[in-house]
Amino acid sequence: MRERQTHRDRLRAQEFEAFVAGAGGRLLHTATLLTAEPTAPAGANARAQRLLCAALARTYAEWDRLRGEDPYDRTRQELAVRFAREAWRHRHPLGGVLGRLAPLERLVLVLRLYEEVGEDQTAALLGLPADRIRAVCDRSIAAMRSVGPRRPAAGSALASGVTP
C-alpha cells in the first residue's frame, strides 16, 4: 500500500514538473506583464517570480483534484486572482511596458490580448460585466497608443547619452 502511494506521489511530481517545464516560461512572462516589472537584468522581476511561485504552489496542491481541467488555465486564473489581491492592497513603483496602466487595466489587457482569454471568460474570472471588460480593454489600448515611449529618468545612463 505504501509503495503504491509513493509511486503515485512520484508520478504526480513528474507530471507537475513536465507541466512547469512546458508552461513555466509563458506563465512567468504573464506574471511579469501583470506586475509591470522589467525583464532584464536577471532577477529584476522578483514580484512576478513570487506571484508565479505562489500560483504554481496552489496548482500543485490541487493537482489531483483538477479532474480534466487544464492546469495552465487553473494557474493563469490563480495568477490573476493573486495579482488582483496584491495590486489593490499595495501600490508599487511601476516600470515595464505596461507600467503606465492601472492594475485592472493591466490585468484585463494581459488576459485578453496576451493570454487570448475570451471576453466572457475574463468577465467571469474577474466578476465584472462583459461590457465593463470591453470598455477597460478599449481604454487600455487607447492609453498605450496615445502615449509615446517613456523617456529615461534624469541622471540615468540613457538620459545622459552614455551607453551602458
Secondary structure, DSSP 8 states (H G I E B T S, - for coil): -HHHHHHHHHHHHHHHHHHHHHHHHHHHHHHHHHHT----STTTTHHHHHHHHHHHHHHHHTGGG-TT--HHHHHHHHHHHHHHHHHHH------STTTTS-HHHHHHHIIIIIS---HHHHHHHHT--HHHHHHHHHHHHHHHHHS------TTSTTTTT---
